[in-house]
Amino acid sequence: MAYLLFVDESGQDHRESPYEVLAGVVVEDRDLWNLVCAIQDAEIDYFGARYSAGSRELKSRRLLSRKTFRKAGQLTEFDPEQRRVLAKSCLESGGTAGRSEMTAMAQAKLAYVSEVLDLCAQHHCKVIASIITNASGALPKNMLRRDYCYMFERFFYYLEDRPDVMGIVVFDELDRSRSHMLVEQMDRYFKYTAKGRYRSSQVIPEPFFVHSDLTTGVQLADIAAYVLSWGFRGATGLNKSARDELAPYVEQVRNMRFSIERDVGIGRIWSFSIIPELGADEADNE
């Protein structure tokens, strides 16, 4: 038995996104294919066809953009069947779609994301996230960054409560140099640090890299990261304004958090980490 941790990022361009987020969605291997099939069926249910066919990609920045919400509200809510017909027409007509088709497509996108998050919960998915409040400063080259350390820690704790299971880490493919650097940092962390060696008993140290547009699990992590960056607040240090329209999605993602009880001195640990400064965690890299 194995659990897969699909990982993606949001806000790394340090432009519009309020917070940089590293998010992971945990799926048990026996649930994965059923979840993938259910999400593909949802595409057809909401768009009348596979939205992701061809060159289109189900990216959160398009599904949940302010523009999508604005278009969704320019007409009254369509009933599901009419919305599906009009959304399919929008897909097929491309740039010539009319106002009704574009509105239905926007409404379909928002409803689809809600359905996907519901499906994740139904298939027992869990969300791990590192939310960085200050991403400025120099980044380490040879040590694993703090946000990754915290994510692997939470993933390990989740696995530790499930004896005889292994964890597999799956990343959205980065550019080649960044991918090599991350592999080297993980190799050093899991081979040459005390915590890393201990955690390698249940987390396979070598990650897999995949194309996000071809891998459903990474698309789920993309949605979680985006929603948390733009909408998750209420924790210490998260004081930037949130997009109120994302509140229902935030609640869906929040409900997939988990917490772990550990020995006195550590206490309850939540799967969402608020990190005040991005860099290397010296305690984890020694």
N, C-alpha and C positions, 0 to 999 in steps of 0.2 A: 504494500500500500504506500502511496506517495501523495504529497500535497504539492501543488504547483503555485509559485508566487509570481504572478505576472506584474511587471513593473513598468511605469512610465512617469514622465515628468510634466510639470506645467510651470510656466513663468521663468524658464531659464534664460529667456532673451532679455529679462530685466527691463522691459519696456512698459507695457500697459498693465500686466498682471500685478495685483497687489502683493502677493506672496509667492515665493518659490516653493513648490511642493514636489516631493518624491512620494508617489503612491503605489501601493501594491495590492492586488486582489488575490486572495488565497482561495484555491479551488481544489477539492479532493479529486484524485484521478478518476474515480468511478462516477463522479458527477459531471465531469468536464464535457463529454460528448453530448449528453442529454441537454446541458446548458447551451452549447453551441447550436444544436438543432433547434432548440426553442427560440433562440435569438434570431436565427435565420428565418424561422416561421413568422416571427414578429415583424421582420422587414416587409414580408409580403402582406401581412395583415394591415400594416399601417401605410405602406407606400404603394400597394398594389403590384409590386414587383421587387426584386432585389435592388435596393438603392445602391449597394456597394458593388454592383456588377460593373465591369470595365474599369475605368480610371477613377470613378468616384470613391471617396473614402469617408467613412463615418467618424469624423473628427469632432470632438466636443466643441471646439472653437467655432464650428459652423452650426452644429446642432443646437447649441445653447447661446449663441451670440445675441447681443442686444438687437441686432437687425432681425433675427429670427423671431424674437418676442414681439417686436414692433409689427412685423408683417402678420404674425398670428392674430394680432388684435385689431387689424384694420377692417375685419368683417366679423359678423357674429359666428359663433362656433358651429361648424358643420357636424352633422351626425356622422358616426363612424363609417357607414357605407358610402355616403356622398364624399366624405373626406378622402377615402381610399381611391375612389374613381378619379377625383380631381387631382390628387397627388400623383397618381400614375400618369395622367395626362400631362402633368407638369414635367415629369421625368422624360416623357417621350417627345415633348415639344421643345424642350431646351429653352433657348432664349426667346422664343415666341410665346411663352405661356402668358395667359391673361391674369388679371387681378385675382379672380376666384381660385385659379389653379395655384398661384403663388401663395395665397393665404392658406389654402388647404395643405400645401406642402409644409409650410411653417408650423401649422397646428399639428401635422403628422409627426414632424421632428420632435416636438416637445412631448407629445404623447408617447412616442417610441422610446425616448430616453427614460421616462417614468416606468414604462413596461419592462425595459431592460434591467433597471435597478430592482424592480419587483422580482424578476426572474432570478437575479443573483441571490436575493434573500431566500427565495424558495429552494434554490440549489445549495443552500448553506454556505455561501461565500462570506468571507471576512475581509475587511479592509484594514491595511496598515498604512500609516502615512507619517512622513516627516515634514513638518511645516516650518520653514525658515523665516524668521522675522527680520533678519538682517543678513543679506547675502553678499555684502561688500567684503573687501579684504582679500588677501592672497589665499589661493587654494593649494592644498598639499599636492605634491607630485608623486611621492612614494608611499604615502599613508592613505588609508581609506577614509573618505570624508565622513564627518559626524552623522549626516543624514542617512548614509548607507549603514553605518555601524548600528544606529538605533533601529533601522528597519530589520536588519539581520537578527538583532537581539530579540525584537518582538516576534519575528517569525520562529526563531528557535524556541522561545518560551511557549508559543502555541504548539509546536511539535513536541516539546518536552512533556506536555501533559497527555500525549498520545504515544505511548511506547511502541517501539518497533515500526515506526513510520519514518520516511525520509522526505526532505524538502528539496525541491528543484526550483531554481531561480531562472526566470525567463525575462530578458530585457528587450525593449524596442531597440533595434539596431542603431547604434550611434555612428558617427563617422569613424573611419578605420583607426585613426590615431587615438581617439577617445575610447573606443572599444578595447584597444590593446592596453591602454593605461588602466582602465577599470579591471581588466582581467589580471594584470600584474598586481594591482593594489589588493584585489581579493585573494590572490595567491599568497601574497605576503601576510595578509591578515589571518587567513585560515591555517597557514603553515607555521608562522613564526611568532604569533602572539598567543598568550595563555588562553584568553577568552575565545579567540578564533579556533584554536585547536580543539577546545572543548565543544564548541558549537558545531564543528565539522562532523561530530558524531551523528548529527541528524540533518544538517544542511550540506548538500553537495557543493563543494567550494567552486567548481567551475561552472559558470553560467552558460545559458543558451541565448543566442541573439537571433531575433526573428524580424521580419518586416511587419510593421504594425497594421498595414492595410490588408495583410493576409492572415492575421492572427487575432481571433476574437478576444482572447484573454487580455492582450495588450490594449485593445480598444476599450475594454472595461476599466483598466487602470487609468487610461487617458481621461475618461469621463470623471472618475473619482478625483483625480488630481485637479482637474479644472473646477469642479464644483467646490472643492475644499479651498482652493486659492481665492475664488471670487465670492464665496458665500459663507464659509465656516468661520464663526466668530464666537465670542463668549469665553475664550480661554485667555489666560494671562499673556499679554504681549500682542494679541491680535486686535488692534484698535483701529485699523483702517476700515473705511466704509465698505459695506457689502452690497451686493446686488440683491435687493429684496425679492425679485421675481424668482431667484434660485432657491428660496427657502424650502419648498417642498422636496427638491432634489437633495438639498443638504440633509434634511431629516432622514431621507432614505439611506444616504451614505452613512450618516451618523449611527443609524440603527444596525449597521454591519460592523461597528467597532467591537472590540472585545477587551476584556481586562483579565489579568493574571495575578493571582496571589502568590507572593514569594515570602521568604524568611523575614523575620524582624530586621528592620534596617533598610529593607527594600520596599516592603509593603505592596499595595496594589499598583500594578503597572498597566496603563492603557495603551492600546495599539496606535493611538495618535500621539505623536511627540511634537512639542513646540520647542524649536531650537532657536535660541537667541542670536547665535552667530554661526555662520557656516565656516567650516574648517575641519581640521583633523581632531579627533578625540584622543588625546594623548593616553588617557587611561585605557582605552580600548585597543590602542596600537602599541602596546608594550607587553 
